[in-house]
Amino acid sequence: MRLLVVIVNFRTASLVIDCLRSLDQPIREIPDAKVLVTDNASGDDSVDVISKAIVNNHWSEWAQMVPLKSNGGFAWGNNKAIEPALASNDPPQFVLLLNPDTIVRPRAISSLLAFMEAHPEVGIAGSRLEHLDGSPQRSAFRFHSVLSELESGFRLGLLSRVLSRSVVAPPVPQEACQTDWVAGASMMIRKEVFDAIGLMDDKYFMYFEEVDFCLRARRAGWNCWYVPQSRVVHLVGQSSGVTNVKQSRKRRPAYWFESRRRYFRKNLGRVRTLLADLAWSGGFAIYRLRRLIWRKPDADPQYFLRDFVRYNLLGAMKQP
């Protein structure tokens, strides 16, 4: 198999069908490509609806529905498709992780695939994510650090300029470039990366799993690149509801904070994690005070600082 595309569904059948529809022509243009849709025990009619759409639209020759018995999260849902594929007699040369809330532009997959085949030293490559109107989303990122958390919490222009090299989400690059990590909404991975570091860490329920995977790949000697020639529409937050820009005040779920804590503790260690947590929470508290003084509208998730302290600072104190 040349390419395996994996889409994880959880109660987003209509989004998955739109995504599959956008994949129809691009996938047919790639020899030996297959799409697997795993369903994380949605508990609704997702499996039936998506399965019928696959049959009725004649997608069966390249798409398949894989119902799962439980919901283990994003990484887990991807791993349930990737693991047996890699262990088969015809493992894929490349795996593309694709969110259900995406619409693939023409040549998006072929561009990403061509880049990977032309650059054998690159282990991971990500698409340019964009809104429906074509405006870009930030899709190429730097790894988190104590300084990045300080900048993220304070939200002060002067400090952001001073710490510009630590900002997690820098301005959108115009050309293909090496980066620390790319968004898991459209991320292509070479088989040899899985051979070297294994599957994604499915102890992350959702969020930070792709950051962790790219960091593990970097430590194993594999580069990660951003490829803007591959353009994919990302309907931000539509699949999870967490980062939906239309619901910016929605409270962050516990698993977001738990995933963040796991990433920092696993990769930065106890001391730097504590410093990062203090930097963000202290900076954010000062930002909230400035916002009140300047009477700016509140666009942050409800109880964001309270929940951060509860799940990160206080949660860390309870851990051995």
C-alpha positions in Angstrom: 0.0 0.0 0.0 1.3 3.4 -0.9 -0.9 5.5 1.4 -3.3 4.9 4.2 -5.6 7.8 5.3 -7.2 7.5 8.7 -10.2 9.6 9.9 -11.4 9.2 13.5 -15.1 9.8 14.0 -17.1 10.5 17.1 -20.6 11.7 16.4 -19.6 13.7 13.4 -21.1 11.6 10.6 -22.0 14.6 8.4 -18.5 16.0 8.6 -17.0 12.7 7.8 -19.2 12.3 4.7 -18.2 15.8 3.5 -14.6 14.9 4.1 -14.9 11.6 2.2 -16.6 13.4 -0.7 -13.7 15.8 -1.0 -11.3 12.8 -1.0 -13.1 10.9 -3.8 -11.1 12.3 -6.7 -7.8 12.9 -4.9 -7.7 9.3 -3.7 -8.6 7.8 -7.0 -5.6 9.6 -8.5 -3.2 7.9 -6.2 -2.4 4.2 -6.9 -2.7 1.9 -3.9 -4.4 4.4 -1.5 -7.0 3.5 1.1 -9.1 5.4 3.6 -10.2 3.9 7.0 -12.8 5.7 9.1 -12.7 4.5 12.7 -15.7 5.2 14.9 -14.9 5.7 18.6 -18.1 4.1 19.8 -20.2 7.1 19.0 -23.4 5.6 20.4 -25.5 7.2 17.7 -26.2 6.3 14.1 -22.8 7.3 12.8 -21.6 3.9 11.7 -24.8 3.2 9.7 -24.9 6.7 8.2 -21.3 6.7 7.1 -21.4 3.1 5.9 -24.4 3.8 3.7 -22.8 6.9 2.3 -19.7 4.8 1.4 -21.9 2.3 -0.5 -24.3 4.8 -2.1 -21.5 7.1 -3.4 -19.5 4.1 -4.7 -16.5 4.9 -2.4 -16.2 1.2 -1.3 -13.2 0.5 -3.5 -11.1 3.0 -1.4 -13.0 3.6 1.8 -13.9 1.4 4.7 -15.7 1.9 8.1 -14.2 0.4 11.2 -16.4 0.4 14.3 -14.6 0.4 17.6 -16.0 -0.9 20.9 -15.1 2.0 23.1 -13.9 5.6 22.9 -10.2 5.8 23.7 -9.6 9.2 22.2 -8.0 10.6 19.1 -4.6 8.9 19.2 -6.2 5.6 20.2 -8.7 5.8 17.3 -5.9 6.4 14.9 -3.8 3.6 16.3 -6.6 1.1 15.9 -6.4 1.6 12.2 -2.6 2.1 11.9 -1.4 -0.8 14.0 -3.0 -3.7 11.9 -2.1 -1.9 8.7 1.6 -1.8 9.6 1.5 -5.4 10.7 -0.1 -6.6 7.5 1.6 -8.2 4.5 1.2 -4.9 2.6 2.0 -2.1 5.0 1.5 1.5 3.9 4.5 3.5 3.0 2.8 6.6 4.3 0.0 7.3 6.8 -2.1 10.5 6.6 -4.0 11.5 9.7 -7.0 13.6 8.7 -9.6 15.2 10.9 -13.3 14.7 10.1 -13.8 18.4 10.1 -11.6 18.9 7.0 -12.3 19.4 3.3 -9.4 18.4 1.1 -8.5 20.8 -1.7 -7.5 19.5 -5.2 -3.9 18.2 -5.2 -3.6 18.5 -1.4 -2.8 14.9 -0.9 -0.7 14.4 -4.0 1.4 17.5 -3.1 2.1 16.2 0.4 2.9 12.7 -0.9 5.2 14.1 -3.7 7.1 16.1 -1.1 7.6 13.2 1.2 8.8 11.0 -1.7 11.2 13.6 -2.9 12.6 14.2 0.6 13.4 10.8 2.2 15.0 12.5 5.3 11.6 14.0 6.2 9.6 11.8 8.6 6.4 14.0 9.0 4.8 16.7 6.9 1.7 18.8 7.4 -0.6 20.7 5.2 -1.5 24.4 5.1 -4.8 24.5 7.0 -7.2 27.2 5.9 -10.7 28.6 6.4 -13.4 28.1 3.7 -12.6 31.5 2.3 -9.0 30.5 1.7 -7.4 32.5 4.5 -4.7 30.6 6.3 -4.7 29.1 9.8 -1.5 28.7 11.8 -0.4 25.2 11.1 3.3 25.1 11.7 4.4 25.3 15.3 7.3 25.4 17.8 7.6 23.1 20.8 6.3 24.4 24.1 8.7 25.8 26.7 8.8 27.9 29.9 9.2 31.0 27.8 6.5 30.1 25.4 4.1 29.7 28.3 5.1 33.1 29.7 4.4 34.7 26.4 1.1 32.9 25.9 -0.1 33.9 29.4 0.9 37.6 29.4 -0.4 38.4 25.8 1.7 41.6 25.8 2.9 42.9 22.5 6.3 44.0 23.8 7.0 40.7 25.6 5.8 38.7 22.5 8.3 40.6 20.4 11.1 40.0 22.8 10.2 36.3 23.0 9.4 36.0 19.3 11.5 32.9 18.9 9.6 31.1 21.6 6.1 31.8 20.3 4.4 28.4 19.7 2.4 29.6 16.8 4.5 31.9 14.6 3.2 33.7 11.5 2.1 31.5 8.7 5.1 30.6 6.4 4.7 31.2 2.7 7.1 28.5 1.6 7.8 24.9 2.6 10.0 24.9 5.7 11.1 22.7 8.6 9.2 23.2 11.8 8.9 21.6 15.2 5.4 20.1 14.8 2.4 20.4 12.6 -1.3 20.1 13.3 -2.7 16.6 13.4 -5.7 17.7 11.4 -3.7 16.8 8.2 -0.3 15.2 9.0 1.5 12.6 6.9 3.9 10.2 8.5 6.5 7.9 6.9 6.3 4.2 7.8 9.9 4.3 9.1 8.9 6.8 11.8 6.5 4.3 13.2 9.2 1.6 12.9 11.6 3.9 14.9 9.3 5.3 17.7 6.1 3.2 17.7 2.5 4.4 17.5 1.0 7.6 18.9 0.8 7.8 22.7 -2.8 6.9 23.3 -2.7 8.0 27.0 -3.5 11.4 25.6 -7.3 11.4 25.1 -7.2 14.4 22.8 -4.8 17.3 22.2 -1.0 17.4 22.5 -0.7 13.9 21.1 0.7 15.2 17.7 3.1 17.5 19.5 4.4 14.6 21.6 4.7 12.4 18.5 6.6 15.0 16.5 9.0 15.5 19.5 9.6 11.8 19.7 10.3 11.7 16.0 12.7 14.6 16.3 14.6 12.9 19.1 14.9 9.8 16.8 16.4 11.9 14.0 13.3 12.6 11.8 12.6 16.1 10.5 9.1 17.6 10.4 8.1 20.0 7.5 5.2 22.3 6.7 4.1 22.1 3.1 1.8 24.9 2.1 1.3 23.5 -1.4 -1.0 21.0 0.3 -4.1 23.0 1.2 -6.8 21.6 3.4 -9.9 23.4 4.8 -10.2 23.0 8.5 -13.5 23.8 10.1 -11.8 24.6 13.4 -13.2 22.8 16.5 -16.2 21.3 14.6 -15.2 17.7 15.5 -14.4 18.3 19.1 -16.2 21.5 19.9 -13.3 22.6 22.1 -11.6 25.2 19.9 -14.6 26.2 17.9 -14.1 29.9 17.2 -17.9 30.4 17.2 -18.0 29.1 20.8 -14.9 30.8 22.2 -16.5 31.1 25.7 -17.1 27.4 26.0 -15.4 25.8 29.0 -12.4 23.7 28.3 -13.0 20.0 29.1 -10.8 18.3 31.8 -9.1 16.1 29.2 -7.5 19.3 27.5 -5.8 20.2 30.8 -4.9 16.5 31.5 -3.3 16.2 28.1 -1.4 19.4 28.5 -0.1 18.3 31.9 0.9 14.9 30.5 2.9 16.5 27.7 4.8 18.9 29.9 5.5 16.3 32.7 6.6 13.7 30.2 8.8 15.9 28.0 9.9 18.9 30.2 10.1 17.2 33.6 8.7 18.2 37.0 10.7 21.4 37.6 10.3 23.0 34.2 6.6 22.0 34.1 6.1 23.8 37.4 8.0 26.9 36.1 5.9 26.8 32.9 2.6 26.5 34.8 3.6 29.4 37.1 4.7 31.5 34.1 1.4 31.0 32.3 -0.9 31.3 35.2 0.9 34.4 36.6 1.0 36.0 33.2 -2.6 35.2 32.5 -3.8 36.6 35.8 -2.0 39.9 35.0 -3.6 39.8 31.5 -7.1 39.4 33.0 -6.5 42.3 35.2 -5.4 44.5 32.3 -8.4 43.3 30.3 -10.7 44.5 33.1 -9.0 47.9 33.4 -9.1 48.4 29.6 -12.7 47.0 29.4 -11.9 44.6 26.6 -14.4 41.9 25.7 -13.7 38.5 27.3 -13.1 35.9 24.6 -11.4 33.2 26.8 -13.1 30.0 27.8 -15.1 30.2 30.9 -13.2 29.6 34.2 -10.0 29.2 32.2 -7.6 30.4 34.9 -9.5 28.5 37.7 -9.5 25.3 35.7 -5.8 25.7 34.8 -4.8 26.0 38.4 -7.1 23.1 39.4 -5.8 20.6 36.8 -2.2 21.8 36.4 -0.9 23.5 39.5 -3.1 21.7 42.1 -3.2 18.5 40.1 0.6 18.4 40.0 0.8 18.7 43.8 -1.3 15.6 44.2 1.0 13.5 41.9 4.0 11.7 43.3 
